[in-house]
Amino acid sequence: MLLQGREVAIVGGGPGGLTLARLLQMKGVRVKVYERDFNETARVQGATLDLHYESGLKAIKAAGLMDVLRRLTGRERIRGL
Ligand SMILES: Cc1cc2nc3c(=O)[nH]c(=O)nc-3n(C[C@H](O)[C@H](O)[C@H](O)COP(=O)(O)OP(=O)(O)OC[C@H]3O[C@@H](n4cnc5c(N)ncnc54)[C@H](O)[C@@H]3O)c2cc1C
């Protein structure tokens, strides 16, 4: 793969940046995520993320995080999957 043995910098530790980091790590790429917010209380966050099957949930599944999502949401069954 083109990125094999390289280090990738990702600017932004939001859902997009963190999911990309996870997907790259699964391919053996070294990743560093740079986030400007000091912690999750640095600014007001939105409400619960809407995750749709064709986009957000698809990415979560590809990243191997369905079990984590089930654990965090307390839902054994997730609609669409
Ligand atoms: C007010 C508001 C309410 C919302 N409510 C909902 C909701 O209820 N449900 C829902 O599903 N979606 C909601 N959304 C949409 C949701 O926030 C986005 O879909 C989602 O956050 C996009 O993820 P992202 O990773 O692309 O970007 P972001 O979540 O914006 O993440 C980008 C990250 O990059 C960091 N960053 C930016 N520039 C730099 C830099 N130069 N250096 C270091 N770090 C940097 C930012 O601090 C941020 O953490 C809301 C959005 C807003 C603005």
PDBQT file of the ligand as one rigid body, heavy atoms in Angstrom, charges set to zero:
ROOT
HETATM    1  C1  LIG A 101     -24.050  23.400  16.667  1.00  0.00    +0.000 C 
HETATM    2  C2  LIG A 101     -23.969  22.041  15.994  1.00  0.00    +0.000 A 
HETATM    3  C3  LIG A 101     -24.834  21.045  16.419  1.00  0.00    +0.000 A 
HETATM    4  C4  LIG A 101     -24.809  19.781  15.806  1.00  0.00    +0.000 A 
HETATM    5  N1  LIG A 101     -25.657  18.835  16.270  1.00  0.00    +0.000 NA
HETATM    6  C5  LIG A 101     -25.630  17.604  15.724  1.00  0.00    +0.000 A 
HETATM    7  C6  LIG A 101     -26.479  16.576  16.233  1.00  0.00    +0.000 A 
HETATM    8  O1  LIG A 101     -27.263  16.787  17.147  1.00  0.00    +0.000 OA
HETATM    9  N2  LIG A 101     -26.417  15.329  15.665  1.00  0.00    +0.000 N 
HETATM   10  C7  LIG A 101     -25.548  15.077  14.656  1.00  0.00    +0.000 A 
HETATM   11  O2  LIG A 101     -25.520  13.947  14.189  1.00  0.00    +0.000 OA
HETATM   12  N3  LIG A 101     -24.742  16.025  14.156  1.00  0.00    +0.000 NA
HETATM   13  C8  LIG A 101     -24.742  17.272  14.663  1.00  0.00    +0.000 A 
HETATM   14  N4  LIG A 101     -23.927  18.236  14.153  1.00  0.00    +0.000 N 
HETATM   15  C9  LIG A 101     -23.037  17.874  13.051  1.00  0.00    +0.000 C 
HETATM   16  C10 LIG A 101     -21.795  17.157  13.614  1.00  0.00    +0.000 C 
HETATM   17  O3  LIG A 101     -21.184  18.026  14.540  1.00  0.00    +0.000 OA
HETATM   18  C11 LIG A 101     -20.874  16.879  12.458  1.00  0.00    +0.000 C 
HETATM   19  O4  LIG A 101     -21.517  16.064  11.512  1.00  0.00    +0.000 OA
HETATM   20  C12 LIG A 101     -19.602  16.158  12.920  1.00  0.00    +0.000 C 
HETATM   21  O5  LIG A 101     -19.070  16.726  14.086  1.00  0.00    +0.000 OA
HETATM   22  C13 LIG A 101     -18.593  16.228  11.782  1.00  0.00    +0.000 C 
HETATM   23  O6  LIG A 101     -17.431  15.555  12.209  1.00  0.00    +0.000 OA
HETATM   24  P1  LIG A 101     -16.025  16.004  11.673  1.00  0.00    +0.000 P 
HETATM   25  O7  LIG A 101     -15.017  15.086  12.316  1.00  0.00    +0.000 OA
HETATM   26  O8  LIG A 101     -16.028  16.087  10.195  1.00  0.00    +0.000 OA
HETATM   27  O9  LIG A 101     -15.820  17.520  12.150  1.00  0.00    +0.000 OA
HETATM   28  P2  LIG A 101     -15.783  18.116  13.617  1.00  0.00    +0.000 P 
HETATM   29  O10 LIG A 101     -16.630  17.348  14.571  1.00  0.00    +0.000 OA
HETATM   30  O11 LIG A 101     -16.030  19.587  13.459  1.00  0.00    +0.000 OA
HETATM   31  O12 LIG A 101     -14.269  17.891  14.082  1.00  0.00    +0.000 OA
HETATM   32  C14 LIG A 101     -13.211  18.678  13.615  1.00  0.00    +0.000 C 
HETATM   33  C15 LIG A 101     -12.219  18.792  14.755  1.00  0.00    +0.000 C 
HETATM   34  O13 LIG A 101     -11.050  19.423  14.254  1.00  0.00    +0.000 OA
HETATM   35  C16 LIG A 101     -10.557  20.294  15.242  1.00  0.00    +0.000 C 
HETATM   36  N5  LIG A 101      -9.754  21.284  14.549  1.00  0.00    +0.000 N 
HETATM   37  C17 LIG A 101     -10.172  22.175  13.620  1.00  0.00    +0.000 A 
HETATM   38  N6  LIG A 101      -9.155  22.923  13.184  1.00  0.00    +0.000 NA
HETATM   39  C18 LIG A 101      -8.060  22.477  13.845  1.00  0.00    +0.000 A 
HETATM   40  C19 LIG A 101      -6.692  22.851  13.833  1.00  0.00    +0.000 A 
HETATM   41  N7  LIG A 101      -6.244  23.826  13.029  1.00  0.00    +0.000 N 
HETATM   42  N8  LIG A 101      -5.826  22.187  14.638  1.00  0.00    +0.000 NA
HETATM   43  C20 LIG A 101      -6.288  21.201  15.462  1.00  0.00    +0.000 A 
HETATM   44  N9  LIG A 101      -7.563  20.794  15.525  1.00  0.00    +0.000 NA
HETATM   45  C21 LIG A 101      -8.443  21.426  14.713  1.00  0.00    +0.000 A 
HETATM   46  C22 LIG A 101     -11.790  20.858  15.910  1.00  0.00    +0.000 C 
HETATM   47  O14 LIG A 101     -11.507  21.315  17.222  1.00  0.00    +0.000 OA
HETATM   48  C23 LIG A 101     -12.713  19.624  15.919  1.00  0.00    +0.000 C 
HETATM   49  O15 LIG A 101     -12.610  18.884  17.116  1.00  0.00    +0.000 OA
HETATM   50  C24 LIG A 101     -23.917  19.507  14.745  1.00  0.00    +0.000 A 
HETATM   51  C25 LIG A 101     -23.048  20.541  14.326  1.00  0.00    +0.000 A 
HETATM   52  C26 LIG A 101     -23.074  21.782  14.930  1.00  0.00    +0.000 A 
HETATM   53  C27 LIG A 101     -22.119  22.860  14.462  1.00  0.00    +0.000 C 
ENDROOT
TORSDOF 0
